[in-house]
Structure formats: structure tokens, C-alpha cells
């Protein structure tokens, strides 16, 4: 698949105000500062699509982008940004959980994980919550260009081993870099494959 058009549609905090269509939605989420906006812009080949910032936790709303007039790319707020006060954290948690649990159009959730780090408790807990609620998800390891090839393989392997100890079956996963566009084709082909399976 190639992205020929990417159009911003709406930002909001309420699932009830998300676009009223039957188009499939692919949502992207991750810990603050995981490189989500850069990854989305790389996928769309549009550096201005998602707002990137040096300040973690910039995305505070559910952002819908219409891709090729066929499916939605959904940019969700990041989780785990410690500098937010408790009230703000609870509000963001409410936005995230209500979209994931209530949005029937959500077809797959891409969980972004920074490949530079060892397995993080907050990511594993979020993954467990997705499993408990039977949410279809895939893992996107970001920032692969920041590591040597051997360190990257080692970090990804340790994450998969850790997940394998908790799960009977590993979710699909992709190793990516917004700088080199590594993994772009694989992620888009995966989305296309799911879209085709949804066609009557």
C-alpha cells in the first residue's frame, strides 16, 4: 500500500464525537516520548500531519486522519507522562480507555515501544490490560536507528522473550525507524492486508 492522501478530520476528547462512518480505524498509542508523531508523519510521508514536539505528552486528544479516503489513522494521547498532575492523568486515561473499549470502528491498535529500553513495567501492564479486554493489537518498536544492529536485536529479543512468558502467542510486531523509514512498508502492508480481509 502507498499513502496518496492524508487529511486531518477532527480532534476531540469524546468517543461520541468521533467520525460517524463505517471505515476501519487504526489507532497508534505509546508512552510519552516514544516517537509516535514522528512515526505517523513517516508513515504518511507528511512531516506536518501529526504535531511533533520536544516536550513529551503533546497529544491530548483523539486525532483522526483520513487516509486514501479508505481508512482512518487515529493518533491517541500517550500514557505515563509523570509530570502531569493526577487530575490530568485521570482525564487522559479516560479518553484512552473509552476510545479503545467503546469504538467499534477500531480495527487494530498499534502499541509503540522505544526499542532503546529494556521491557518497561508500564508498557507490560498496558499490554496485559489490552489482552484482558481482548483488544487486537500489534507492537511497533521505534527508534531502531538509535542502536547498533546487535543491541537492537538483543533489546527486541528480550522484549519478545518477556512477552512470551506472559502470553501464549506473540502479537505481530514491527521494527521501525522514522529517520530511515525502516518498517514503513511492512506496517502499511499489514494494514492493507487487514482492510482486504474486511471486504465483503
Order of alpha helices (4+ residues) and beta strands (2+ residues): beta-beta-alpha-beta-beta-alpha-beta-alpha-beta-alpha-beta-alpha
